[in-house]
Each structure stands twice: as structure tokens, then as C-alpha cells.
């Protein structure tokens, strides 16, 4: 019994759909999803991978089928039959990709908005700034230099002054770098990946000031004054990174978080994320910043809140100049210096007897 071509088409379509759906969810191409935002990005990537797989299988399948079905037979020296255009078919294979692209665009914008990439209030302010500039092409020019004669508030300067209130932060950035005005409209070059949709309007639970320079990352925690070259963040708390560069353009990129943000001299950029998976991850500079660009990386440690508090306590102890300041953070204030510092001295390889001799 000959199976009708419509049945074959249906069966092949079902197989291709199932194969595409399976591979779109099981491709294994992405690293660990270590932040809440990564889950949203992965959903978009998996959807694009599913669509791409189905298109690839259909196109390549038709090509392979045509190669064998319509190949030149031995002894066949005739010309191929003339084939006229098929308008309905051309409309179909034009409309389907257009619908796919529009669907992915809408989905992408929704994800971008979900992770705080689009703020309607900021866009409205930018539109007002754009109307105040009458020279054609200025919107492009201000992305590369300061806005000439601008009377708008310098938001970058305000953010910089706020960050400089922390002495530890103030000691790291280059004070000779002028803080430029933001560009107008879409040309704003102090980009922000802000709070997610459900956290919009809420203050971040942890703020970290970041200074990028050739070829290192320096992190300061304004709440405690701790300065370190390694980023530690607790699980489940939204982290706000206030970033600026001392010399050239850098880029803050943690592949496991699926987020990347430019770090620009004279601009105060911002990125927010919420870690969810404990582990050690690499922070990589994703912008060519000089001959040793490849070496500009450091560790990001995602840990539990108690582990983060313990690490912060260790940094506070290590950063103090006198033992009296270390003793003052003893909550009960009834332990001897030797006992209180015992766990820290053990980690540092210092014997208790040596610590006792130094104290006395």
C-alpha cells in the first residue's frame, strides 16, 4: 500500500518538531546558570535554538532529498524541465521567516525589559533631552563626547560623587577622569541594566563599587569599606554594581550570569543581578583594552549568606591596623584577643603562641 504524500509530510513534520524541541532544551552549549537573570536569557536562547534546529533540519533535509531524488541518471542527456516561479510558495517562505523574526524580537525585548534593561522613565527623560538639541546628528556625536553646552544635570558626576563618599572607593578611581554628560536619546553611553521588573523601585540589597583599570578589577563595599580584587556575593540578594573605568573601555562579563556591561571612563554604568547558584566563576573583560587584555580576569565567589558574612568579617579584620579595632567587632566583647582571632590566625597559618607574644 502506497502511503499518501500528505501522511509522509505530517509524519516528517512531527519528527522534526519533536527533534527540534528536544535539542533546543538539551543542547548543552551554555555554562551553569548562576543567576536569576540567566534563567530568562537561557529561555530565550533555547527558543532560538529550537527554531534554528527546525529550520536547519528542514532546509538540509530538502537539499539531501533533492540531491538523491533529482540526480542525473546514467544516460540522461536531456535538459531539465523549465520551471516557472511559484508566487504562493515565495510568499510562504517569505512570510514564515518574517513571523519568526518578529516573534523572537518581541520575546527578546520582553526578556530585556524583564532584567531591567529598559526603563520607560529614563527613555522619557532622554526624549526630552533629544528635543532640546536642535543640531542634526548631535544624538550620534554625544555618544562619543560630552554634550556641548548642556544645561542638564550631570548624572555621571552625581553618581561619581556619591561613590566617592566611601573612602575606600575614593582611593581607587582616577580623580583626573572628567565625568561626562550622558548622550541623549538612544545614544546614551552610560548604560544601565537595572532592577528586574518585580524589583523595580526597590533599593538593592548589596551595593559594590567597581573600578576597572589596565589590567585589574577593584571592588569596594561601601557599607563596610572593604576593598578587594575578588568579588564575593551572597546567594539570593540582588547585587548592584556601580562601575567606572580609570583609563580605557572595559567590559564586565560573567558568562554564568549571562550579563555583560561596558565600563567606560567618565561614565557611571550600572548592572544588577541576583546570584542563585554557589560556586566560583570567572569575571572576564570582554572589551579589547590593551596588550594584556586576556589576563584581565578575576574570581567571582557566590556563597551562602553566613559564608559571605564570615568572609566580610575576615576582610575587616585583615584591613584594620590595630588589634584593638579587631576586638571591637566582637559582639559579646568578652573574649580575649587570642581566642577571638584564633580562627583567623589559623587560616593565615599563624600559631596562637606567636599571636600571644605579639599582643603582649
Buried (B, 14 or more C-beta within 10 A) or exposed (E): EEEEEEEEEEEBEEEBEEBBBEBBEEEEEBBEBBBBBBEBBBBBBBBBBBBBBBBEBBEEEEEEEEEEEEEEEEEEEEEEEEEEEEEEEEEEEEEEEEEBEEEBEEBBEEBBBBBBBBBEEBEEBBEEBBEEBEEEEBBEBBBEEBBEEBEEEBBBBEBBEBBBEBEBBBEBBEEEBEBBBBBBBEBBBBBBBBBBEEBEEEEBEBBBBBBBBBBBBBBBBBEBBBBBEBBBBBBEEBBBBBBBBBBBBBBBBBBBBBBBBBBBBBBBBBBBBBBBBEEEBEBBBBBEBBEEBEEBBBEBBBBEEEBBEBBBBBBBBEBBEEBEEBBEEBEEEEEEBBEBBBEBBEEEEBEEEEBEEEEE
